[in-house]
Amino acid sequence: MPIYSEVCSSYLVDEDWIDSLYGKKMANDHDSYAYAMLPIQFHFLASVCQLTAKMVDLNLKQFHSTTWISNELNSMDLFQNKVNKTVSSFKRSTAQKFKEIFDMNREILHGNTFISALQTNWKYIGSGFKNNTVIMYTKPISYNNQSCTCATSLQCSEPMIIDHKIVEGLFIGCYPVETMLQSSLQCFYNKSCYNSIMPDISAELMPSGDQSERKYLLNETIQQMVDRLFVDEWHFKESYQNYSEKCRATHCTYSFTQSFNILVLLRTILQYYGGLDITLSVVISFIVHIIFRIYYRRSQILVVPEQSTTD
């Protein structure tokens, strides 16, 4: 079973907290722009948490419905090795499926030049009036000191600045989705950082815990979390005993290879018909009987001398 990241059960994906981000009016346009981006970014975070969970759940159901078939009972070491490979393949293929679908939708969005509602990638510029009609054209937005334009890249971004200070880990750019993927949530583990951007919105800080015991760093990006499907740990239970009981054989056979030996063949035949001891006793008795008969017949023969006759 998957153990999901604390992010997907935190206030950061809570609808009430996200709704509280809307409508914040700031002293300057730049800060207002940043605050307008934040609720969209965290709505995306909540959505992608749900999507990855559904993907994992669906693939787990398919995984549990599969049957492992082997033509012989595997040893415990071989069984464990096969289980580890199967689990690794499942985790890798599940993450890859989600990435392919997710990346395809991102490319479609950018390739069709959809304009963000906040006009963060393209903006409308009026060029005058003609026949009581406003003539407007679109112009791509550039970021990072004009070094990256949204006309050619969907990943243009720059650090988020609020109250003339860079917000640690957060970015703004062409698309809220892309900038959120590049962002980390480390600011929400730090009280002073959180208060600097959310002075009037109280919330319980994310638990940072002992850094040495954390499996993933606080500055891990959302993209890295998505790549692992927001799963911190996988727990699979395997039982060699259950496997061996399912595959318990009703009978066993074995074979071995041996070179041909005529003596072995004769001995086997003789053993098949009663064993060497019985066979030899019969043969020896027969031979002794023959010898006694020959001796008896010779003792019964009389020698008669030849007589000569005289005329």
DATA-V927247 format. One record per residue. N is the residue number from 1. PSI is psi in degrees with one decimal (none if undefined). OMEGA is omega as a letter, one per 40 degrees, with the letter a starting at -180 (NA if undefined). D_FIRST is the distance of its C-alpha to the first C-alpha in whole Angstrom. Layout:
N_PSI_OMEGA_D_FIRST ; N_PSI_OMEGA_D_FIRST
//
This chain:
1_144.1_a_0 ; 2_141.8_i_4 ; 3_111.1_a_7 ; 4_158.8_i_10 ; 5_146.1_i_13 ; 6_-21.9_a_15 ; 7_-40.8_a_18 ; 8_-0.3_i_16 ; 9_15.7_a_17 ; 10_177.3_i_20 ; 11_-17.1_a_23 ; 12_-20.3_i_24 ; 13_10.6_i_22 ; 14_131.2_a_24 ; 15_-39.6_a_27 ; 16_-42.5_i_29 ; 17_-41.2_a_29 ; 18_-41.8_i_29 ; 19_-29.5_i_32 ; 20_-14.3_i_34 ; 21_-18.9_a_34 ; 22_148.9_i_36 ; 23_12.3_i_40 ; 24_124.3_a_40 ; 25_125.7_a_44 ; 26_168.6_a_45 ; 27_-28.5_a_48 ; 28_159.3_a_48 ; 29_-34.1_a_47 ; 30_-43.9_i_44 ; 31_-38.6_i_42 ; 32_-37.4_i_42 ; 33_-42.8_i_41 ; 34_-43.7_a_38 ; 35_-27.5_i_37 ; 36_-29.3_i_37 ; 37_-35.5_a_35 ; 38_-51.6_a_32 ; 39_-33.5_i_31 ; 40_-40.6_i_31 ; 41_-42.8_a_28 ; 42_-24.0_i_26 ; 43_-41.1_i_26 ; 44_-42.8_i_25 ; 45_-44.7_i_22 ; 46_-40.6_a_21 ; 47_-43.9_a_21 ; 48_-27.8_i_19 ; 49_-44.4_i_16 ; 50_-40.8_a_16 ; 51_-43.5_i_17 ; 52_-38.2_i_14 ; 53_-40.9_i_12 ; 54_-40.4_i_13 ; 55_-44.7_i_13 ; 56_-44.7_a_10 ; 57_-42.9_i_9 ; 58_-45.2_a_13 ; 59_-30.9_i_12 ; 60_-39.6_i_9 ; 61_-42.0_i_11 ; 62_-39.7_a_14 ; 63_-42.8_a_12 ; 64_-19.5_a_11 ; 65_-7.0_i_15 ; 66_154.9_a_16 ; 67_134.9_i_18 ; 68_118.8_a_19 ; 69_130.5_i_23 ; 70_146.8_a_25 ; 71_-2.1_i_29 ; 72_160.1_i_29 ; 73_120.6_a_27 ; 74_152.1_i_25 ; 75_166.5_a_25 ; 76_-40.8_i_22 ; 77_-44.2_i_23 ; 78_-39.3_i_23 ; 79_-48.4_a_20 ; 80_-38.9_i_18 ; 81_-42.3_i_19 ; 82_-38.8_i_18 ; 83_-45.7_a_15 ; 84_-42.1_i_15 ; 85_-40.2_i_17 ; 86_-43.1_i_15 ; 87_-43.3_i_11 ; 88_-41.1_i_14 ; 89_-39.3_i_15 ; 90_-47.9_a_12 ; 91_-41.9_a_11 ; 92_-44.5_a_15 ; 93_-36.0_i_16 ; 94_-46.3_i_14 ; 95_-37.8_a_15 ; 96_-38.7_i_19 ; 97_-46.5_a_19 ; 98_-41.1_a_18 ; 99_-41.7_a_21 ; 100_-46.1_i_23 ; 101_-44.2_a_23 ; 102_-47.0_a_23 ; 103_-36.5_i_26 ; 104_-43.2_i_28 ; 105_-36.1_i_28 ; 106_-42.4_a_29 ; 107_-38.2_i_32 ; 108_-42.8_i_33 ; 109_-46.3_a_34 ; 110_-40.2_a_36 ; 111_-29.2_i_37 ; 112_4.8_i_39 ; 113_45.1_i_40 ; 114_136.1_a_39 ; 115_129.2_i_40 ; 116_146.9_i_38 ; 117_-28.8_i_39 ; 118_2.3_a_40 ; 119_47.2_i_42 ; 120_-13.2_i_40 ; 121_-39.4_i_40 ; 122_150.8_i_43 ; 123_149.4_i_46 ; 124_136.5_i_49 ; 125_124.0_i_52 ; 126_137.1_a_56 ; 127_5.9_i_59 ; 128_-173.7_a_61 ; 129_148.1_i_62 ; 130_119.1_a_64 ; 131_47.6_i_66 ; 132_24.5_i_64 ; 133_133.4_i_60 ; 134_126.2_i_58 ; 135_123.5_a_58 ; 136_152.3_i_54 ; 137_166.6_a_52 ; 138_149.2_i_49 ; 139_131.3_a_48 ; 140_146.8_i_45 ; 141_142.1_i_44 ; 142_148.9_a_44 ; 143_173.3_i_42 ; 144_59.4_i_42 ; 145_40.3_i_46 ; 146_15.8_a_46 ; 147_-11.9_a_45 ; 148_127.5_a_42 ; 149_142.1_a_43 ; 150_-9.8_i_40 ; 151_-26.9_a_43 ; 152_-17.0_a_41 ; 153_139.3_i_38 ; 154_-5.3_a_35 ; 155_13.1_i_34 ; 156_135.1_a_37 ; 157_170.1_i_36 ; 158_158.6_a_38 ; 159_143.2_i_37 ; 160_134.3_i_37 ; 161_125.7_i_40 ; 162_130.2_a_40 ; 163_40.4_i_44 ; 164_19.3_i_45 ; 165_140.7_i_42 ; 166_127.4_i_39 ; 167_120.9_a_36 ; 168_119.2_i_33 ; 169_-13.8_a_30 ; 170_146.7_a_31 ; 171_157.3_i_33 ; 172_156.6_a_35 ; 173_-153.7_a_36 ; 174_-48.0_a_37 ; 175_137.6_i_34 ; 176_-35.3_i_31 ; 177_-48.5_a_28 ; 178_-41.9_a_29 ; 179_-32.5_i_31 ; 180_-37.1_i_27 ; 181_-33.0_i_25 ; 182_-15.9_a_28 ; 183_161.1_i_28 ; 184_170.8_a_26 ; 185_20.8_a_25 ; 186_-28.1_i_27 ; 187_-28.9_a_30 ; 188_1.8_i_28 ; 189_-4.9_a_27 ; 190_121.4_a_31 ; 191_-46.4_a_33 ; 192_-37.3_i_36 ; 193_-43.4_a_35 ; 194_-45.5_a_33 ; 195_-26.5_a_36 ; 196_-26.9_a_38 ; 197_-20.0_i_36 ; 198_59.4_a_36 ; 199_-26.9_a_39 ; 200_12.0_i_39 ; 201_104.7_a_35 ; 202_145.3_i_34 ; 203_153.1_i_30 ; 204_129.2_a_28 ; 205_152.7_i_27 ; 206_136.6_a_24 ; 207_115.5_a_23 ; 208_-34.3_i_24 ; 209_-166.7_i_23 ; 210_120.8_a_24 ; 211_-32.4_a_25 ; 212_-21.1_a_24 ; 213_-9.1_a_21 ; 214_136.5_i_19 ; 215_-31.2_a_17 ; 216_145.0_a_19 ; 217_157.4_i_22 ; 218_-27.0_a_24 ; 219_17.3_i_26 ; 220_134.3_a_23 ; 221_160.0_i_24 ; 222_-34.8_i_22 ; 223_-42.7_i_22 ; 224_-36.0_i_20 ; 225_-41.5_i_17 ; 226_-40.3_a_18 ; 227_-30.1_i_18 ; 228_13.4_i_14 ; 229_28.7_a_13 ; 230_21.4_i_13 ; 231_119.6_i_10 ; 232_-40.4_a_11 ; 233_149.9_i_8 ; 234_134.8_i_6 ; 235_110.3_i_5 ; 236_136.3_i_6 ; 237_120.4_i_9 ; 238_149.6_a_12 ; 239_112.2_i_15 ; 240_-32.9_i_19 ; 241_-45.2_i_20 ; 242_-40.5_i_19 ; 243_-46.4_a_19 ; 244_-33.9_i_23 ; 245_-38.4_i_24 ; 246_-33.9_a_23 ; 247_17.8_a_25 ; 248_129.3_a_28 ; 249_144.2_i_31 ; 250_-24.9_i_34 ; 251_160.1_a_37 ; 252_145.0_i_37 ; 253_156.7_i_40 ; 254_161.3_i_41 ; 255_155.7_i_43 ; 256_157.7_a_45 ; 257_131.4_i_48 ; 258_140.2_i_51 ; 259_152.1_a_54 ; 260_135.7_i_57 ; 261_120.4_a_60 ; 262_-35.2_i_63 ; 263_-40.4_i_63 ; 264_-38.5_i_60 ; 265_-47.3_a_60 ; 266_-42.7_i_64 ; 267_-38.7_i_62 ; 268_-41.5_i_59 ; 269_-43.5_a_62 ; 270_-41.9_i_64 ; 271_-35.3_i_61 ; 272_-34.7_a_60 ; 273_20.6_i_64 ; 274_-9.9_i_64 ; 275_154.9_a_63 ; 276_-39.1_a_66 ; 277_-46.8_a_67 ; 278_-42.6_a_69 ; 279_-46.4_a_70 ; 280_-37.4_i_72 ; 281_-39.3_i_73 ; 282_-45.1_a_75 ; 283_-45.2_a_76 ; 284_-41.5_i_77 ; 285_-40.8_i_79 ; 286_-42.0_a_80 ; 287_-42.5_i_82 ; 288_-40.1_i_84 ; 289_-42.2_i_85 ; 290_-42.9_a_86 ; 291_-43.3_i_88 ; 292_-35.8_i_90 ; 293_-43.3_i_91 ; 294_-43.2_a_92 ; 295_-40.3_a_94 ; 296_-42.1_a_96 ; 297_-39.1_i_97 ; 298_-32.8_a_99 ; 299_-15.4_a_100 ; 300_-7.5_a_102 ; 301_128.0_i_104 ; 302_138.4_i_108 ; 303_117.1_a_110 ; 304_122.9_a_113 ; 305_149.3_a_116 ; 306_129.8_i_117 ; 307_138.1_i_121 ; 308_151.0_a_124 ; 309_143.0_i_127 ; 310_135.7_i_131 ; 311_none_NA_133
//
